[in-house]
Amino acid sequence: MPRTEFLEAVFILIGVTIGAGILGIPYVISKAGLFIGVIEIIVIGLAILLLNLYIGEIALRTNGRHQLVGYAERYLGEWGRRAFTATMCFAIYGALTAYILGVGKATEAILGGSAIINSLIFFVLMTIFLYYGLDIIKGYELFFGSLMLGVIFIIILLSLPSFDIGNLNLDNNPLMLFVPYGVIFFAFIGSPAIAETKEILNKQKSSLKKAIIIGTLIPFFVYLIFTLVVIGVTGTETSEVATIALGSKVGFWSVILSNIFAVLSMTTGYLALGLALSWVFEYDYKIKKNTAFLLASAIPLAIAISGAAGFIDILNFTGAIAGGLEGILIILILRRARKYGDRKPEYTVKNNFFLDCILIFLFILGVIWNLMVL
């Protein structure tokens, strides 16, 4: 297998995972406390790794080209199709909306002007890229993903002289336990990219498990390091879009690089998620390509310019509600796929009913809490 194909598969997953969520994690953890936040990053990160491996196994057990909606219909029936369509559309629309808003704020910090105008320019550019589909996105995911990780490394180096370990001494409030939950969950969601990684590795499916593990663990460690550095620099003054406060504390070049990173991370996420949603409409619902493309593109723009919700609110609500419901459905789909799949997969995840029940309980608890505080 050509090495570039494996790297493209890994960076597709990294690109769709590291998006707007990373920019919100330091802010919510600064409110709940560092110990609580780090524990949640670890627990949620490991849960998402397991779910991603579940999706990979489902994809390998099933013939044909599908997104998660197609797998839900195949193994859960019409109710599963409808439930996953609603959940996935909600999650991706929330993510795309957050990206549009986040890029507007980040580019305003670099270039000035109006955040709304900047968001509209970003939307137009992303729309052009999305129209040309997977072939162009694969190349840009690898390029943007590599550049994004490089920029993160430089930001961390520039921030270290301003790092104050005293800023990490945040009060941990158990009553704020679920405050970071939705944003962290949102930050780890990369499930729509699994179908794309399978397509890229179509001739070497045995490499899918390795690609999923690497593509999930890299964001995991990036989130931990980035959060510690940002809070170590900005403390209780951490901003909703973390790079804005970070840049103002560290200096001019940090302002530029931090917000370039923000734009890169949201660009890669927007491309991969926008394509995944187009595929849901085109391949699983047999909608004509242009119509599917319009449905995937227009609705997030309308939500963003309506001003209905802020950046952190969108991340939190989308992550907790859509992420939790999606996690439950993925577990149910896998259990059916193991009974009624089309083929023997190249890898399997050890069956653990007790662990699945714990995950479902965690997801239900997160959904209930966010609905209660809505």
C-alpha positions in Angstrom: 0.0 0.0 0.0 1.4 3.4 -0.9 2.4 5.3 2.2 0.6 8.4 1.0 -2.7 6.6 1.0 -2.3 5.6 4.6 -1.3 9.1 5.6 -4.3 10.6 3.7 -6.5 8.2 5.6 -5.0 9.2 9.0 -5.2 12.9 8.2 -8.8 12.7 7.0 -9.7 11.5 10.5 -7.4 14.0 12.2 -8.7 16.8 10.0 -12.4 16.1 10.8 -11.7 15.6 14.5 -9.5 18.6 15.2 -11.9 21.5 14.4 -13.7 24.1 16.4 -13.9 21.9 19.5 -10.2 22.3 20.4 -10.7 26.1 20.5 -13.4 25.7 23.1 -11.9 23.1 25.4 -9.6 25.4 27.4 -12.4 27.8 28.1 -14.8 25.2 29.6 -12.1 23.5 31.5 -11.0 26.9 33.0 -14.6 27.1 34.4 -14.8 23.5 35.8 -11.2 23.0 37.0 -8.1 21.4 35.4 -8.4 18.1 37.2 -12.0 17.6 36.2 -11.3 18.7 32.6 -8.3 16.4 32.1 -10.2 13.4 33.5 -13.0 14.1 31.1 -10.6 14.5 28.1 -9.1 11.0 29.0 -12.5 9.3 29.5 -14.3 10.8 26.5 -11.2 10.3 24.3 -11.0 6.6 25.1 -14.7 6.2 24.6 -14.5 7.9 21.2 -11.6 5.7 20.2 -13.7 2.6 21.0 -16.6 4.0 19.0 -14.4 4.8 16.0 -13.1 1.3 16.1 -16.7 0.1 16.2 -17.6 2.1 13.1 -14.6 0.7 11.3 -15.7 -2.9 12.1 -19.2 -2.1 11.0 -17.9 -0.7 7.7 -15.7 -3.8 7.1 -18.6 -6.1 7.8 -20.8 -4.4 5.2 -20.5 -4.5 1.4 -21.0 -1.3 -0.6 -20.3 2.4 0.0 -22.3 3.9 2.9 -22.2 6.6 5.5 -23.4 5.9 9.0 -27.0 6.5 8.0 -26.8 3.7 5.5 -25.4 1.3 8.1 -28.2 2.3 10.5 -30.8 1.4 7.8 -29.1 -1.8 6.9 -29.0 -3.1 10.5 -31.7 -1.3 12.5 -34.3 -0.7 9.8 -36.2 2.4 8.8 -36.4 3.7 12.4 -32.6 3.5 12.6 -32.2 5.3 9.4 -34.5 8.1 10.5 -32.9 8.4 13.9 -29.4 8.4 12.6 -30.2 10.9 9.8 -31.7 13.3 12.4 -28.7 12.8 14.8 -26.0 13.0 12.2 -27.5 16.0 10.4 -27.9 17.8 13.7 -24.3 17.1 14.7 -22.8 18.1 11.3 -24.9 21.2 10.9 -23.9 22.2 14.4 -20.2 21.7 13.6 -20.4 23.5 10.3 -22.2 26.4 11.9 -19.5 26.6 14.7 -16.8 26.5 12.0 -18.3 29.4 10.1 -18.7 31.5 13.3 -15.2 30.5 14.7 -13.4 31.3 11.5 -15.1 34.7 11.4 -13.8 35.5 14.9 -10.3 34.1 14.2 -9.8 36.0 11.0 -11.1 39.2 12.6 -8.3 38.9 15.2 -5.8 38.6 12.4 -7.1 40.9 9.6 -9.7 43.0 11.3 -12.9 43.8 9.5 -16.3 42.2 10.2 -16.5 38.7 11.6 -19.7 38.1 9.7 -18.1 39.2 6.4 -15.1 37.0 7.1 -17.4 34.1 7.8 -19.2 34.7 4.5 -15.9 34.7 2.6 -14.9 31.4 4.3 -18.2 29.9 3.5 -17.8 30.7 -0.2 -14.3 29.3 -0.4 -15.3 26.1 1.4 -18.3 25.7 -0.9 -16.1 25.8 -3.9 -13.8 23.1 -2.5 -16.7 20.9 -1.4 -18.2 20.9 -4.9 -15.3 19.0 -6.3 -15.6 16.2 -3.8 -13.2 13.7 -2.3 -10.3 13.9 -4.8 -9.5 17.5 -4.1 -10.3 17.2 -0.4 -7.9 14.2 0.1 -4.9 16.3 -1.1 -5.9 19.3 1.0 -6.6 17.2 4.1 -3.0 15.9 4.0 -1.6 19.3 3.3 -3.7 21.2 5.8 -3.5 18.5 8.5 0.3 18.4 8.3 0.5 22.2 8.4 -2.0 22.4 11.3 0.1 20.1 13.5 3.2 22.0 12.6 1.5 25.3 13.6 0.3 23.8 16.9 3.9 22.8 17.7 5.2 26.3 17.0 2.4 27.9 19.0 3.3 25.7 22.0 7.0 26.7 21.7 6.1 30.4 21.5 3.8 30.1 24.5 6.2 28.4 26.9 8.0 31.6 28.0 4.6 33.0 29.0 3.6 29.8 30.8 2.8 30.3 34.5 2.2 27.1 36.4 0.2 29.1 38.9 -2.5 29.5 36.3 -3.1 25.8 36.4 -4.2 26.0 40.0 -7.9 26.3 39.2 -10.7 25.5 41.6 -12.3 22.1 40.8 -16.0 22.3 41.3 -17.9 19.0 41.1 -21.1 20.9 40.4 -19.5 22.0 37.1 -18.7 18.3 36.1 -20.8 18.4 32.9 -19.8 21.9 31.8 -16.8 20.7 29.7 -18.6 17.5 28.7 -20.4 18.6 25.6 -17.5 20.7 24.2 -15.0 17.9 24.8 -17.3 15.3 23.2 -17.8 17.6 20.2 -14.1 18.0 19.9 -13.6 14.3 19.6 -16.4 13.5 17.1 -14.8 12.2 13.9 -17.1 9.4 13.0 -18.3 10.7 9.6 -14.6 10.4 8.4 -14.4 6.7 9.0 -16.3 6.0 5.8 -13.8 8.2 3.9 -10.8 6.4 5.4 -12.3 3.1 4.4 -12.6 4.3 0.8 -9.0 5.6 0.7 -7.8 2.3 2.1 -10.1 0.2 -0.1 -7.3 -1.9 -1.5 -5.7 -2.5 1.9 -8.6 -2.7 4.4 -6.3 -4.4 7.0 -4.7 -1.0 7.6 -8.0 0.6 8.6 -7.7 -0.3 12.4 -4.2 1.2 12.6 -5.3 4.4 10.7 -8.3 4.8 13.1 -6.1 4.4 16.2 -3.5 6.8 15.1 -6.0 9.3 13.7 -7.9 9.3 17.0 -4.9 9.3 19.4 -3.1 12.2 17.8 -6.1 14.6 18.5 -6.2 13.1 22.0 -2.7 14.2 22.9 -3.0 17.5 21.0 -6.0 18.4 23.1 -4.2 17.6 26.4 -1.1 19.5 25.5 -2.9 22.5 23.9 -5.3 22.8 26.9 -2.5 22.8 29.5 -0.5 25.4 27.5 -3.4 27.7 26.9 -4.6 27.7 30.5 -1.0 27.9 31.7 -0.7 31.2 29.8 -4.2 32.7 30.1 -5.6 31.2 33.3 -9.0 32.5 34.2 -8.9 34.9 31.3 -9.1 32.1 28.7 -11.4 33.2 25.9 -14.2 31.2 24.3 -12.1 31.0 21.1 -8.9 30.0 23.0 -6.4 31.4 20.4 -7.7 35.0 20.8 -6.7 35.3 24.4 -3.6 33.2 23.9 -2.4 35.5 21.1 -3.0 38.6 23.1 -0.9 37.3 26.0 2.0 35.9 24.1 2.6 38.6 21.4 2.1 39.6 17.8 3.4 36.5 16.1 1.4 34.3 18.4 -1.8 36.3 17.5 -1.0 35.5 13.8 0.0 31.9 14.3 -2.7 31.0 16.9 -5.5 32.3 14.7 -4.0 30.8 11.5 -4.1 27.5 13.4 -7.8 28.1 14.3 -8.6 28.7 10.7 -6.7 25.6 9.5 -8.3 23.4 12.1 -11.8 24.5 11.2 -11.1 24.4 7.5 -10.1 20.7 7.5 -13.1 19.9 9.7 -15.5 21.8 7.5 -14.3 20.1 4.3 -14.5 16.5 5.7 -17.8 17.0 7.5 -19.4 18.9 4.6 -18.5 16.1 2.2 -19.8 13.4 4.7 -23.1 15.2 4.9 -23.3 15.5 1.1 -22.7 11.7 0.9 -25.5 11.0 3.3 -28.0 12.8 1.0 -26.5 11.5 -2.2 -25.6 7.9 -1.5 -28.0 6.9 1.3 -31.0 9.0 0.3 -30.4 8.9 -3.5 -30.7 12.7 -3.8 -29.2 14.3 -6.9 -25.7 15.5 -6.3 -26.4 19.3 -6.8 -29.4 19.1 -4.4 -27.4 17.1 -1.9 -24.6 19.7 -2.1 -27.0 22.6 -1.6 -28.6 20.9 1.5 -25.2 20.3 3.0 -24.0 23.9 2.4 -26.9 26.3 2.8 -28.4 25.4 6.2 -25.3 26.0 8.3 -24.9 29.4 6.7 -28.5 30.3 7.6 -28.0 29.3 11.2 -24.7 31.1 11.5 -26.0 34.5 10.2 -29.2 34.2 12.2 -27.3 34.8 15.5 -29.4 32.1 17.2 -26.5 30.8 19.4 -22.9 31.6 20.4 -19.8 29.6 19.6 -19.5 27.7 22.9 -23.3 27.1 23.1 -23.3 25.4 19.7 -20.3 23.2 20.6 -21.7 22.2 24.0 -25.2 21.4 22.9 -24.2 19.7 19.7 -21.6 17.5 21.3 -23.7 16.4 24.3 -27.0 15.8 22.4 -25.9 14.6 19.0 -22.7 13.0 20.1 -24.5 11.0 22.8 -27.3 9.8 20.6 -24.9 8.9 17.8 -22.8 6.9 20.3 -25.8 4.9 21.4 -26.9 4.1 17.8 -23.3 3.1 16.9 -23.3 0.5 19.7 -26.7 -0.9 18.6 -25.6 -1.0 14.9 -22.4 -3.0 15.7 -24.3 -5.6 17.8 -26.6 -6.2 14.8 -23.8 -6.1 12.3 -22.0 -8.9 14.1 -25.0 -11.1 13.5 -26.1 -10.0 10.1 -23.0 -8.6 8.4 -22.1 -9.4 4.7 -18.5 -10.4 5.2 -15.8 -11.3 7.8 -14.0 -8.0 8.8 -10.3 -7.5 8.8 -10.4 -6.8 12.5 -12.9 -7.1 15.3 -13.2 -5.3 18.7 -13.7 -7.6 21.7 -17.3 -8.0 22.6 -18.0 -6.4 26.1 -21.6 -6.0 26.9 -20.9 -4.4 30.3 -18.7 -1.8 28.8 -21.3 -1.0 26.2 -23.9 -0.5 28.9 -21.6 1.9 30.7 -21.1 3.9 27.6 -24.8 4.1 26.9 -25.4 5.2 30.5 -22.8 8.0 30.1 -24.3 9.2 26.8 -27.9 9.2 28.2 -26.7 11.1 31.3 -25.0 13.8 29.1 -28.1 14.2 27.0 -30.4 14.5 30.0 -28.2 17.1 31.7 -27.9 19.3 28.6 -31.7 19.2 28.0 -32.3 20.1 31.7 -30.0 23.2 31.5 -31.3 24.3 28.0 
